[in-house]
Amino acid sequence: MCLFGKRAKEKIVSFNVVTLREMGMRSTREWEITAKGEEAEISLYFIKFGQQEDVRELEKRAVCPISQALGLLNGSGVLSWDGFVGNHPRGVKDGTVFDLKATVNGGKKISAHGSQNFPKGYREFTAGLYELIGID
C-alpha cells in the first residue's frame, strides 16, 4: 500500500489546539481552536504590532460541539496539509501569508505555511471558521 493512499484515509480523531495565523498587508489575525472535553472553543484574535512585542486582542469567541470542529478539520483535509509549503507565486505583488500549527491524534504535530499559495481545502476551512464563530 502506498503512503499516499494511507494518508488520504487518515482522519483527525482528536486535537489539543489548532492555530491558524493569517497575515496581510494591513492586518494579522489568528484563529485558535482548542478542545475542551466534548466542546471546542474557537477564538479569533487581532494581532496588534507593538514596539516591544505583538499583542493578541480577542475579537470573538464561540463554542461548538467537538464533533462539529472535527467535521470541519476533516472535511477540509487539514491533516493532509502537513508539510505544505506554498511559495509565493511569481508576479504576484502582495497577498496573504498563512501559518498553521496543530497538535492532533494524541500528540502528532502538523504544520503548513504559504504565501498567497494555499493547500486544497483552505478556503473551505477558513469559511467554516467564520461560520462557526458567527461572522459573515
C-alpha positions as CSV (number, residue, x, y, z in Angstrom):
1,M,0.0,0.0,0.0
2,C,1.4,3.4,-0.9
3,L,1.8,6.1,1.7
4,F,-0.4,8.5,-0.2
5,G,-3.3,6.0,-0.1
6,K,-2.9,5.5,3.6
7,R,-2.6,9.2,4.3
8,A,-5.7,10.0,2.3
9,K,-7.7,7.7,4.7
10,E,-6.3,9.1,7.9
11,K,-8.6,11.4,9.9
12,I,-8.2,13.7,12.8
13,V,-10.0,11.9,15.7
14,S,-8.8,14.3,18.4
15,F,-6.9,17.6,18.8
16,N,-5.4,19.7,21.6
17,V,-5.1,23.0,19.7
18,V,-5.1,24.2,16.1
19,T,-3.7,27.6,15.4
20,L,-4.0,29.4,12.0
21,R,-2.3,32.8,11.6
22,E,-3.2,34.9,8.5
23,M,-1.0,37.9,7.8
24,G,-1.9,40.5,5.2
25,M,-0.7,44.0,4.2
26,R,-3.0,45.7,6.8
27,S,-3.8,43.2,9.5
28,T,-2.9,39.9,11.1
29,R,-5.5,37.6,12.6
30,E,-5.1,34.4,14.5
31,W,-7.6,31.6,14.8
32,E,-7.3,29.2,17.7
33,I,-9.4,26.1,18.1
34,T,-9.0,24.4,21.5
35,A,-10.5,21.1,22.6
36,K,-12.3,21.4,25.9
37,G,-13.9,18.0,26.6
38,E,-16.9,17.5,24.4
39,E,-16.7,21.0,23.1
40,A,-14.3,23.1,21.0
41,E,-13.6,26.7,21.7
42,I,-12.9,28.8,18.7
43,S,-11.2,32.2,19.2
44,L,-10.4,34.9,16.7
45,Y,-7.6,37.3,17.7
46,F,-6.5,40.5,16.1
47,I,-2.7,40.9,16.4
48,K,-1.6,44.5,17.1
49,F,2.1,45.2,16.4
50,G,3.9,46.9,19.3
51,Q,7.3,48.3,19.6
52,Q,8.4,45.7,22.1
53,E,6.1,42.7,21.3
54,D,2.9,41.8,19.4
55,V,-0.3,41.9,21.4
56,R,-3.2,39.4,20.8
57,E,-6.6,41.0,21.3
58,L,-9.7,38.8,21.3
59,E,-12.2,39.8,18.6
60,K,-14.7,37.0,19.1
61,R,-15.1,33.6,20.7
62,A,-17.6,30.8,20.2
63,V,-18.1,27.3,21.5
64,C,-19.4,24.3,19.4
65,P,-19.6,20.5,19.8
66,I,-16.2,18.9,19.3
67,S,-17.8,16.8,16.5
68,Q,-18.5,19.9,14.6
69,A,-14.9,21.1,14.8
70,L,-13.6,17.7,13.8
71,G,-16.0,17.7,10.9
72,L,-14.6,21.0,9.7
73,L,-10.9,19.8,10.1
74,N,-11.6,16.5,8.3
75,G,-13.9,17.9,5.7
76,S,-11.2,20.5,4.7
77,G,-8.5,17.8,4.7
78,V,-6.3,19.7,7.3
79,L,-4.3,16.5,8.1
80,S,-3.1,16.2,4.5
81,W,-1.7,19.8,4.7
82,D,1.2,18.6,7.0
83,G,4.4,19.7,5.4
84,F,2.8,22.0,2.9
85,V,5.0,24.9,1.8
86,G,3.3,27.3,-0.6
87,N,5.9,29.5,-2.1
88,H,4.7,33.0,-3.2
89,P,3.6,32.9,-6.9
90,R,5.9,34.7,-9.3
91,G,4.5,38.0,-10.5
92,V,2.0,38.4,-7.5
93,K,2.9,41.6,-5.7
94,D,1.2,41.1,-2.4
95,G,-1.3,38.7,-0.7
96,T,-2.0,36.7,2.4
97,V,0.6,34.7,4.3
98,F,-0.7,31.8,6.4
99,D,0.9,29.6,9.1
100,L,-0.9,26.6,10.5
101,K,0.3,24.6,13.6
102,A,-1.7,21.8,15.2
103,T,-1.4,19.0,17.7
104,V,-3.7,16.2,16.7
105,N,-4.4,12.5,17.4
106,G,-2.7,12.2,20.7
107,G,0.3,14.4,20.1
108,K,1.1,14.3,16.4
109,K,2.3,17.8,15.4
110,I,1.4,19.1,11.9
111,S,2.3,22.3,10.2
112,A,1.8,24.1,6.9
113,H,2.6,27.6,5.6
114,G,2.4,29.6,2.4
115,S,2.3,33.0,0.8
116,Q,-0.7,33.5,-1.5
117,N,-0.5,29.8,-2.2
118,F,-2.8,27.5,-0.2
119,P,-3.4,23.8,0.2
120,K,-6.6,22.1,-1.1
121,G,-9.5,22.8,1.2
122,Y,-8.0,26.0,2.7
123,R,-10.8,28.3,1.6
124,E,-13.5,25.9,2.8
125,F,-11.7,25.7,6.2
126,T,-11.5,29.4,6.7
127,A,-15.1,29.9,5.5
128,G,-16.1,27.2,8.0
129,L,-14.3,29.0,10.9
130,Y,-16.1,32.2,10.1
131,E,-19.4,30.3,10.0
132,L,-18.8,28.6,13.3
133,I,-17.8,31.8,15.1
134,G,-20.8,33.7,13.6
135,I,-19.1,36.2,11.3
136,D,-20.5,36.7,7.8
